[in-house]
Amino acid sequence: MTSTASTRPPASRARREKALLILEDGTVLRGSAYGARGTRFGEVVFTTGMTGYQETLSDPSYAGQIVVQTSPHIGNTGANAQDMESRKVWVRGYAVRDASRIASSYRAEQTLDDLLISSDVVGISDIDTRMLTRLLRDAGSLRGGIFSGDALSTPEQELLAQVREQPSMTGASFLDEVTIAQPVVLEPEGEAVATVAAVDLGIKGPRRAACSHVDCACTCCRPAPRSRTSSHSPRMPCSSPTDRATPPPRPLRSTCCAASSTPGSRSSASASATSCWDAPLASAPTS
């Protein structure tokens, strides 16, 4: 999927500007511009959560997607740095029904609209997200595009053609975008009862911290490159999943190995995860 540059309007607006959400099957939803202005293409998916919209936006597993919030009222508690699941907002586009005009929470540092603008996320509001959820539930995820601002000067049939020209998510991988650059070691407050090798395919911050809460030492790392002689890699961590010239690192001795969820296609995610299962495991301590 590709995206084009967008403009960032002022946070306060006297009137609502128009926006379109167009699906590859020809469905056109007309609503109001929300967040940044411009054009965004992506796989359109839905989430039915009634709370935690900021956690959804910053979940790496939604990279490359246009997320539809089924729940009608979104944004009433605003946004803040503490509720981010990762270092940034990952969604490409955002679709809601009733976007809150104000942030009613003492924890709010900005409105959701401001977060979308600063993250360059093109959104749309005032559409029937429950109808759209039913459509996606029956048809499966579809390619789509959100258009606002200057993009609306293009005829709808041409916009639909642009959506249909976008590549499928089949085989798509966003691993290089969402994984960490260097290994991170998290130590528990007390004595470690086990060592966990967490393969970061797009892991969320709270998942890493959870290991230390159960007295586990956690090493978060990128998946290792595949061996020339084996379909699996025997060592982690490594500096780059695609750098074949990097010398193999020392084996990571761990009690268990776990892989996080990842954006993109399932086949790509499975290939990334299975490249790590031959990592040597250490014996768990006994009491």
C-alpha positions as CSV (number, residue, x, y, z in Angstrom):
1,M,0.0,0.0,0.0
2,T,1.1,3.6,-0.6
3,S,0.2,6.9,0.8
4,T,0.6,10.5,-0.4
5,A,1.5,13.7,1.4
6,S,-1.2,15.4,3.6
7,T,-1.7,18.8,5.0
8,R,-2.2,19.5,8.7
9,P,-5.0,22.0,9.4
10,P,-5.4,24.0,12.6
11,A,-6.8,22.0,15.6
12,S,-9.9,24.2,15.8
13,R,-12.3,24.3,12.8
14,A,-15.3,26.5,12.3
15,R,-17.0,24.1,9.9
16,R,-16.6,20.4,8.9
17,E,-14.9,19.6,5.7
18,K,-16.0,16.7,3.5
19,A,-14.2,13.4,3.3
20,L,-14.7,10.0,1.5
21,L,-14.0,6.4,2.4
22,I,-14.0,4.2,-0.7
23,L,-13.6,0.4,-0.7
24,E,-12.4,-1.7,-3.5
25,D,-15.9,-3.3,-3.9
26,G,-17.2,0.1,-4.9
27,T,-18.7,1.1,-1.6
28,V,-18.5,4.9,-1.0
29,L,-19.1,6.4,2.5
30,R,-19.4,10.2,2.7
31,G,-18.5,11.9,6.0
32,S,-16.4,14.6,7.5
33,A,-12.6,15.1,7.5
34,Y,-10.9,14.1,10.7
35,G,-7.3,14.4,11.6
36,A,-4.9,15.2,8.8
37,R,-6.0,16.0,5.3
38,G,-4.9,14.2,2.2
39,T,-5.1,10.6,0.8
40,R,-4.3,7.3,2.6
41,F,-4.6,3.8,1.2
42,G,-4.6,0.7,3.3
43,E,-6.3,-2.5,4.3
44,V,-9.6,-1.6,6.0
45,V,-10.2,-3.5,9.2
46,F,-12.4,-3.0,12.2
47,T,-12.1,-3.1,16.0
48,T,-15.1,-3.4,18.3
49,G,-13.4,-2.1,21.5
50,M,-15.5,0.5,23.4
51,T,-12.5,2.0,25.1
52,G,-8.7,2.1,24.5
53,Y,-8.8,3.8,21.1
54,Q,-5.3,5.3,21.8
55,E,-3.9,1.9,22.5
56,T,-5.4,0.7,19.2
57,L,-3.8,3.6,17.3
58,S,-0.4,2.9,18.7
59,D,-0.5,-0.9,18.4
60,P,2.2,-1.9,15.8
61,S,0.0,-4.8,14.6
62,Y,-2.2,-2.2,12.8
63,A,0.6,-0.8,10.7
64,G,-0.4,-0.3,7.1
65,Q,-4.2,-0.5,7.9
66,I,-7.2,1.8,8.0
67,V,-8.9,1.1,11.3
68,V,-12.7,1.4,11.7
69,Q,-14.0,2.0,15.2
70,T,-17.3,0.1,15.5
71,S,-18.2,1.9,18.8
72,P,-19.9,5.1,17.8
73,H,-18.4,7.7,20.3
74,I,-14.7,8.1,20.1
75,G,-12.2,10.6,21.5
76,N,-14.0,11.8,24.6
77,T,-11.0,11.2,26.9
78,G,-8.5,12.8,24.6
79,A,-4.9,11.4,24.4
80,N,-1.8,11.4,26.5
81,A,1.8,10.0,26.4
82,Q,1.2,7.4,29.1
83,D,-1.4,5.5,27.1
84,M,0.7,4.9,24.1
85,E,1.4,1.2,23.4
86,S,4.5,2.0,21.5
87,R,6.7,4.9,20.3
88,K,4.2,6.2,17.7
89,V,0.8,5.9,16.0
90,W,0.9,3.2,13.4
91,V,-2.4,3.2,11.6
92,R,-2.5,4.7,8.1
93,G,-6.1,5.9,8.3
94,Y,-8.9,6.1,11.0
95,A,-12.7,6.0,10.6
96,V,-15.1,6.8,13.3
97,R,-18.8,7.7,13.6
98,D,-19.1,10.4,16.3
99,A,-15.8,12.1,17.0
100,S,-15.8,14.0,20.3
101,R,-15.2,17.7,19.9
102,I,-13.5,18.1,23.3
103,A,-11.3,16.0,25.6
104,S,-13.1,15.4,29.0
105,S,-10.4,13.9,31.2
106,Y,-7.9,15.3,33.7
107,R,-5.3,13.0,32.1
108,A,-5.7,14.4,28.6
109,E,-2.7,16.2,27.1
110,Q,-4.3,16.8,23.7
111,T,-7.5,16.0,21.8
112,L,-7.6,12.8,19.6
113,D,-8.0,15.0,16.6
114,D,-4.7,16.8,17.5
115,L,-3.0,13.4,17.9
116,L,-4.1,12.3,14.5
117,I,-2.9,15.6,13.0
118,S,0.5,15.4,14.6
119,S,0.9,11.8,13.6
120,D,-0.2,12.6,10.0
121,V,-3.1,10.2,10.0
122,V,-5.9,10.9,7.6
123,G,-9.3,10.2,9.1
124,I,-13.0,10.4,8.5
125,S,-15.9,10.8,10.8
126,D,-19.7,11.0,10.6
127,I,-20.0,7.6,8.8
128,D,-22.0,4.5,9.7
129,T,-19.2,2.4,11.2
130,R,-21.6,-0.4,12.4
131,M,-22.8,-0.9,8.8
132,L,-19.2,-0.9,7.7
133,T,-18.2,-3.4,10.3
134,R,-21.0,-5.8,9.1
135,L,-19.7,-5.4,5.6
136,L,-16.1,-6.2,6.5
137,R,-17.3,-9.1,8.8
138,D,-19.0,-10.7,5.8
139,A,-16.6,-9.8,3.0
140,G,-13.3,-9.9,4.9
141,S,-10.7,-7.1,5.0
142,L,-10.8,-4.9,1.8
143,R,-8.5,-2.4,0.3
144,G,-9.7,1.1,0.8
145,G,-8.7,4.8,0.7
146,I,-9.7,7.9,2.7
147,F,-9.7,11.1,0.7
148,S,-10.1,14.7,2.0
149,G,-8.8,18.2,1.2
150,D,-7.5,18.6,-2.3
151,A,-7.9,14.9,-3.1
152,L,-11.7,15.5,-3.4
153,S,-11.2,17.4,-6.6
154,T,-10.6,14.1,-8.3
155,P,-13.8,12.2,-9.6
156,E,-15.0,9.3,-7.5
157,Q,-14.5,6.8,-10.2
158,E,-10.8,7.8,-10.5
159,L,-10.4,7.5,-6.7
160,L,-11.9,4.0,-6.9
161,A,-9.5,3.1,-9.6
162,Q,-6.6,4.3,-7.3
163,V,-7.9,2.1,-4.5
164,R,-8.0,-1.0,-6.8
165,E,-4.5,-0.3,-8.0
166,Q,-3.1,-0.7,-4.5
167,P,-1.2,-4.0,-3.8
168,S,-2.8,-6.7,-1.7
169,M,-1.7,-7.3,1.9
170,T,-0.9,-10.9,1.0
171,G,2.8,-11.3,1.5
172,A,3.2,-7.8,2.9
173,S,5.7,-7.4,5.8
174,F,6.2,-4.3,8.0
175,L,8.7,-6.0,10.2
176,D,11.5,-3.6,9.5
177,E,9.3,-0.7,10.4
178,V,7.9,-2.0,13.8
179,T,10.7,-4.0,15.3
180,I,13.4,-2.6,17.6
181,A,16.8,-1.6,16.3
182,Q,18.8,-3.1,19.1
183,P,18.2,-5.7,21.8
184,V,16.6,-4.5,25.1
185,V,17.1,-6.4,28.4
186,L,14.5,-5.9,31.2
187,E,15.4,-7.2,34.6
188,P,12.9,-8.0,37.3
189,E,13.0,-6.2,40.7
190,G,13.9,-9.4,42.5
191,E,15.7,-12.6,41.5
192,A,14.8,-13.9,38.0
193,V,13.1,-17.3,38.0
194,A,13.3,-17.6,34.3
195,T,14.7,-15.9,31.2
196,V,12.4,-15.1,28.3
197,A,13.6,-14.3,24.8
198,A,10.9,-12.1,23.3
199,V,11.1,-11.9,19.5
200,D,9.9,-8.4,18.6
201,L,7.8,-8.6,15.5
202,G,5.9,-5.5,16.6
203,I,5.6,-6.1,20.4
204,K,3.7,-3.5,22.5
205,G,5.5,-1.9,25.4
206,P,3.3,-3.2,28.2
207,R,3.9,-6.8,27.1
208,R,7.6,-6.4,27.7
209,A,7.1,-4.8,31.1
210,A,4.8,-7.7,32.1
211,C,7.7,-10.1,32.2
212,S,9.4,-8.2,35.0
213,H,6.2,-8.2,37.0
214,V,6.3,-12.0,37.1
215,D,10.0,-12.2,38.1
216,C,11.3,-13.0,34.6
217,A,14.3,-11.5,32.9
218,C,13.2,-10.5,29.4
219,T,15.5,-9.9,26.4
220,C,13.6,-8.3,23.5
221,C,15.3,-8.7,20.1
222,R,14.7,-8.7,16.4
223,P,14.3,-12.1,14.6
224,A,17.6,-13.5,13.4
225,P,18.4,-13.9,9.7
226,R,17.8,-17.4,8.3
227,S,20.8,-19.7,8.1
228,R,22.3,-20.6,4.8
229,T,22.1,-24.2,5.7
230,S,18.9,-24.4,7.6
231,S,15.4,-23.0,7.2
232,H,15.6,-21.8,10.8
233,S,18.1,-19.6,12.6
234,P,19.8,-21.0,15.7
235,R,20.8,-17.6,17.2
236,M,19.2,-14.4,18.5
237,P,19.3,-11.5,18.8
238,C,20.7,-9.9,15.7
239,S,21.1,-6.4,14.3
240,S,19.0,-6.8,11.1
241,P,16.6,-9.5,9.8
242,T,17.8,-8.8,6.3
243,D,21.5,-8.3,6.7
244,R,23.2,-11.5,5.5
245,A,26.7,-10.0,5.9
246,T,26.4,-9.5,9.7
247,P,28.4,-12.2,11.6
248,P,26.1,-14.5,13.7
249,P,25.7,-13.2,17.3
250,R,26.3,-15.4,20.3
251,P,23.4,-17.7,21.2
252,L,20.9,-16.3,23.6
253,R,20.4,-18.8,26.5
254,S,16.8,-18.6,27.5
255,T,14.2,-20.6,29.4
256,C,11.5,-19.9,26.8
257,C,11.1,-18.1,23.5
258,A,8.0,-16.1,22.5
259,A,7.1,-14.2,19.4
260,S,4.8,-11.2,19.4
261,S,2.0,-10.5,16.9
262,T,3.0,-8.6,13.8
263,P,1.4,-6.5,11.1
264,G,1.1,-7.7,7.5
265,S,0.0,-11.0,6.1
266,R,-0.1,-14.2,8.2
267,S,2.3,-16.0,5.9
268,S,4.9,-13.3,6.4
269,A,4.3,-13.3,10.2
270,S,4.7,-17.1,10.4
271,A,8.0,-17.0,8.4
272,S,9.4,-14.3,10.8
273,A,8.3,-16.2,13.9
274,T,9.5,-19.7,12.9
275,S,12.9,-18.3,12.1
276,C,13.6,-18.1,15.8
277,W,12.3,-21.4,17.3
278,D,15.7,-23.1,17.2
279,A,17.2,-20.7,19.7
280,P,19.0,-22.8,22.5
281,L,16.9,-23.0,25.7
282,A,18.4,-23.1,29.1
283,S,17.0,-25.3,31.9
284,A,14.6,-23.6,34.2
285,P,15.8,-23.1,37.8
286,T,14.3,-25.5,40.3
287,S,13.3,-24.7,43.8
